Amino acid sequence: MATNPYLMGNFAPVVTEVTAANLTVIGSLPVELSGRFLRNGPNPVQAPDPSTYHWFTGDGMVHGVHLSEGKADWYRNRWVRSAEVAQALGEVVHPGPVHEGMDFASNTNVIGHAGRTFAIVEAGALPYELTDELETIGPCDFDGSLAGGYTAHPKRDPQSGELYAVSYYWGWGNDVEVTILDAQSRVRSSRRVTLGGPVSVHDTAITEKWIVLLDLPVLFDLEMAGAGSRFPYHWADDYPARVGLLARDGDSTDVVWHEVDPCYVFHTMNAYDTEGGDGIVLDVARHPSMFRTVLNGPSEGLPTLERWHVDGLGGPVKEERLDDRGQEFPRIDERQLGRPYRIGYSVSVRNEGGIVGTESGLIRHDHLANTTEVRHFRSGVTIGEGVFVPRSETSQEGDGWVLTLVHQAGTDDSDLYVLNAQDICGEPQAIVHLPQRVPAGFHGNWIPDPV
């Protein structure tokens, strides 16, 4: 019988939707935390074939915890109701637009924008809008302003509140769509930009001047698609790796391209313009390759934190290793996004039986002091992405908390940890016990309550 590591242990899906109130809290929740911590990830609604299942293609399930007035008010988890999921659950399908027949239960990220909540995914499918309580409203094309699919990683400009996105879809050939979503959730700018091939573009970065395009050697494969693969992308040895700089605004689609050593980047930590120059500094979690030999999830060696110096003139990228430890899911104080910054967070990872999985470590990088701190968890504990929440809108960079989901393998329980962001190795400020396990997933965010 075939086995699949992405259906085992804490990767295994949960089979029930839970609503629980008045959660148990150990410690003291900061009264400043008033909002929802949300996290999205793959959770197949029906048992998939282990021999063909790809972790990236499981139906999306959003988990949420609401905090206010020093209390953990509720936890709930809900499948995103695509047509297929709704039918599997015996429910009425939610009407709405579909891009090129690609109706998919968005499984990669969940964001708040303009007072609305969106579950998002890449590769051609539209976002799904959710209620504050995580019930599905339906597929969303931002009130008719989005012409195609969207991305899992829009970048919010901290000054304008607008979302910058680089979206890909195999049906566009070698093109990607670069969009700017205004603060009212309508696309105000859209540009089609041609890359070197039909690549997978998971993330981007912005600076005050540029949008960053990652043209890296993971390509759409028509034969894999014809054979029924739900994620038909693989490594191409002969594909040149490049980083492109596209002006943030205006109608121009001119890109300044820069060669980089072959690699793959799922996630950027941040980027900013060089002082007095045309170039940028770009910090990334760099994988040596991806989907070269293991095709059902991320593997092919440990990702490391690297700094790329891009001159903005078309010269080769200068690569600098910031940390040798395996790490992924880089995050920052997003008030500094696209600007010079000091503090970043990431999750340590290890190669485990052919997959890259999280381990018991949260890393805090101080790029100004050139130091790192690591919070180690005990054996059998794995953690998710660390999400920074500022103490206030005006507090200094890095003053606040890091929220992360923690899974205990021995008891199969999950908790939400609230850590002092300036002392991640200290005693947790609070631990919120959750009523069921939260499977390993992808991305989440803190969405403050309306003031």
WOQUI-V111781 format. One record per backbone hydrogen bond with DSSP energy under -0.5 kcal/mol. NH is the residue of the N-H (numbers start at 1). CO is the residue of the C=O. E is the energy in kcal/mol with one decimal. If there is no record, write none. Layout:
nh->(NH | NH)
co->(CO | CO)
e->(E | E)
This chain:
nh->(7 | 8 | 11 | 12 | 20 | 22 | 23 | 26 | 27 | 28 | 29 | 33 | 34 | 35 | 36 | 37 | 38 | 38 | 39 | 40 | 41 | 43 | 50 | 52 | 53 | 55 | 57 | 58 | 60 | 61 | 62 | 63 | 64 | 65 | 66 | 67 | 67 | 68 | 69 | 71 | 73 | 73 | 74 | 75 | 76 | 77 | 78 | 80 | 81 | 82 | 86 | 87 | 88 | 89 | 90 | 91 | 100 | 102 | 103 | 104 | 106 | 108 | 109 | 111 | 113 | 116 | 117 | 118 | 119 | 120 | 120 | 124 | 125 | 127 | 128 | 129 | 130 | 131 | 134 | 137 | 138 | 140 | 145 | 145 | 146 | 147 | 150 | 155 | 157 | 157 | 161 | 163 | 164 | 164 | 165 | 167 | 169 | 172 | 173 | 175 | 176 | 177 | 178 | 178 | 179 | 179 | 180 | 181 | 182 | 182 | 185 | 188 | 189 | 191 | 193 | 193 | 195 | 199 | 200 | 201 | 202 | 205 | 207 | 208 | 211 | 212 | 213 | 215 | 215 | 216 | 217 | 218 | 219 | 220 | 221 | 222 | 225 | 226 | 227 | 228 | 229 | 233 | 234 | 235 | 236 | 237 | 239 | 240 | 242 | 243 | 244 | 245 | 246 | 246 | 247 | 248 | 256 | 257 | 258 | 260 | 264 | 266 | 267 | 269 | 270 | 272 | 274 | 277 | 280 | 281 | 282 | 283 | 284 | 285 | 286 | 286 | 287 | 287 | 295 | 304 | 305 | 306 | 306 | 307 | 308 | 308 | 309 | 309 | 310 | 310 | 311 | 317 | 318 | 319 | 320 | 322 | 322 | 323 | 327 | 328 | 331 | 333 | 334 | 336 | 337 | 339 | 344 | 345 | 346 | 347 | 348 | 349 | 350 | 352 | 352 | 353 | 355 | 356 | 357 | 357 | 359 | 361 | 362 | 363 | 364 | 365 | 365 | 366 | 367 | 367 | 370 | 371 | 373 | 375 | 376 | 377 | 381 | 382 | 383 | 384 | 387 | 387 | 388 | 389 | 391 | 395 | 399 | 400 | 401 | 402 | 403 | 404 | 406 | 407 | 408 | 409 | 409 | 412 | 413 | 415 | 416 | 417 | 417 | 418 | 419 | 419 | 421 | 421 | 423 | 426 | 429 | 430 | 431 | 432 | 433 | 433 | 434 | 439 | 440 | 442 | 443 | 445 | 447 | 447 | 448 | 449)
co->(4 | 5 | 8 | 9 | 75 | 73 | 72 | 431 | 25 | 429 | 70 | 30 | 32 | 67 | 447 | 65 | 36 | 445 | 63 | 443 | 61 | 59 | 48 | 49 | 49 | 296 | 54 | 55 | 105 | 41 | 78 | 39 | 76 | 37 | 74 | 35 | 65 | 71 | 31 | 68 | 66 | 71 | 66 | 20 | 64 | 18 | 62 | 60 | 79 | 80 | 82 | 83 | 84 | 85 | 87 | 86 | 98 | 99 | 101 | 102 | 104 | 120 | 120 | 118 | 116 | 113 | 130 | 111 | 128 | 109 | 118 | 150 | 122 | 140 | 119 | 138 | 117 | 135 | 131 | 129 | 129 | 127 | 141 | 142 | 141 | 145 | 125 | 164 | 155 | 162 | 157 | 181 | 155 | 162 | 179 | 177 | 175 | 169 | 170 | 172 | 193 | 167 | 176 | 191 | 165 | 177 | 189 | 163 | 180 | 186 | 182 | 180 | 180 | 178 | 176 | 191 | 174 | 197 | 218 | 199 | 200 | 212 | 210 | 338 | 246 | 205 | 244 | 213 | 242 | 214 | 263 | 216 | 234 | 198 | 232 | 220 | 221 | 222 | 223 | 225 | 224 | 231 | 219 | 291 | 217 | 235 | 236 | 238 | 215 | 258 | 213 | 256 | 211 | 244 | 254 | 209 | 245 | 255 | 243 | 241 | 287 | 285 | 285 | 283 | 283 | 281 | 279 | 274 | 310 | 272 | 308 | 270 | 306 | 267 | 284 | 304 | 264 | 285 | 293 | 286 | 323 | 284 | 304 | 320 | 282 | 306 | 307 | 318 | 280 | 308 | 309 | 259 | 309 | 317 | 307 | 305 | 320 | 305 | 303 | 347 | 345 | 343 | 332 | 333 | 334 | 336 | 365 | 331 | 363 | 328 | 361 | 326 | 357 | 350 | 355 | 351 | 352 | 298 | 350 | 355 | 348 | 359 | 375 | 346 | 373 | 344 | 363 | 371 | 342 | 365 | 366 | 366 | 364 | 362 | 374 | 360 | 378 | 407 | 359 | 405 | 385 | 403 | 386 | 401 | 399 | 392 | 396 | 398 | 389 | 419 | 387 | 417 | 415 | 382 | 413 | 380 | 407 | 408 | 408 | 406 | 432 | 404 | 415 | 430 | 402 | 417 | 400 | 419 | 420 | 423 | 418 | 418 | 26 | 416 | 24 | 431 | 414 | 437 | 10 | 40 | 108 | 38 | 36 | 445 | 446 | 34)
e->(-2.2 | -1.1 | -2.2 | -1.1 | -2.6 | -2.1 | -2.2 | -2.9 | -0.5 | -2.7 | -0.5 | -1.4 | -1.1 | -2.2 | -2.6 | -2.8 | -0.7 | -2.5 | -2.4 | -2.8 | -0.9 | -3.5 | -0.6 | -1.6 | -1.5 | -2.4 | -2.2 | -1.0 | -1.6 | -2.3 | -2.6 | -3.0 | -2.4 | -2.0 | -2.2 | -2.8 | -0.5 | -2.3 | -0.5 | -2.2 | -1.7 | -0.9 | -1.0 | -2.4 | -1.9 | -1.3 | -2.3 | -2.6 | -0.5 | -1.8 | -2.9 | -2.4 | -2.0 | -1.8 | -1.3 | -3.3 | -0.7 | -2.6 | -1.5 | -0.7 | -1.3 | -1.4 | -1.8 | -2.6 | -2.6 | -1.9 | -0.8 | -2.8 | -3.1 | -2.4 | -0.5 | -0.6 | -0.7 | -0.7 | -2.6 | -2.9 | -2.6 | -2.7 | -1.9 | -2.9 | -1.4 | -2.6 | -0.7 | -1.5 | -2.3 | -0.6 | -1.6 | -2.8 | -0.6 | -2.8 | -2.5 | -2.4 | -2.9 | -0.5 | -2.4 | -2.7 | -0.5 | -2.3 | -1.8 | -1.7 | -2.6 | -2.6 | -0.6 | -3.3 | -2.1 | -0.6 | -2.1 | -3.1 | -0.6 | -3.0 | -2.0 | -2.7 | -1.1 | -2.4 | -2.7 | -0.6 | -3.0 | -2.0 | -2.4 | -0.6 | -0.6 | -0.5 | -2.6 | -0.8 | -2.9 | -3.0 | -2.8 | -0.7 | -2.1 | -0.8 | -0.6 | -2.2 | -2.6 | -2.9 | -2.9 | -0.5 | -2.1 | -2.5 | -1.6 | -1.5 | -2.4 | -1.9 | -2.1 | -2.0 | -2.0 | -0.5 | -1.5 | -0.5 | -2.4 | -2.6 | -3.0 | -1.9 | -2.6 | -0.5 | -0.6 | -2.0 | -2.1 | -0.7 | -1.9 | -2.0 | -2.4 | -0.6 | -0.5 | -3.1 | -1.0 | -1.9 | -2.5 | -1.5 | -2.3 | -2.8 | -2.6 | -2.7 | -2.6 | -2.3 | -0.8 | -3.0 | -3.1 | -0.5 | -0.6 | -1.9 | -0.9 | -2.8 | -0.6 | -3.5 | -3.6 | -0.5 | -0.5 | -2.8 | -2.4 | -0.7 | -0.5 | -2.9 | -2.2 | -0.7 | -2.4 | -2.3 | -0.5 | -1.6 | -2.2 | -2.5 | -2.7 | -0.6 | -1.0 | -2.5 | -1.0 | -2.4 | -2.0 | -3.1 | -1.9 | -2.9 | -2.1 | -1.9 | -2.0 | -0.6 | -3.8 | -0.5 | -1.0 | -1.9 | -2.0 | -0.7 | -2.0 | -1.9 | -1.8 | -3.2 | -3.0 | -3.5 | -0.5 | -2.9 | -3.3 | -0.7 | -1.3 | -1.7 | -2.1 | -2.9 | -0.8 | -1.8 | -1.5 | -2.0 | -0.8 | -2.1 | -0.6 | -2.8 | -0.6 | -3.0 | -2.6 | -0.7 | -2.2 | -0.9 | -2.5 | -2.3 | -2.7 | -1.7 | -2.9 | -3.2 | -2.8 | -2.8 | -0.7 | -2.1 | -1.0 | -2.4 | -2.5 | -2.8 | -0.6 | -2.8 | -2.6 | -0.6 | -2.2 | -0.5 | -1.7 | -1.6 | -1.7 | -1.5 | -2.4 | -2.9 | -2.4 | -0.6 | -1.9 | -0.6 | -2.9 | -1.8 | -1.8 | -1.8 | -2.9 | -0.5 | -0.6 | -2.7)
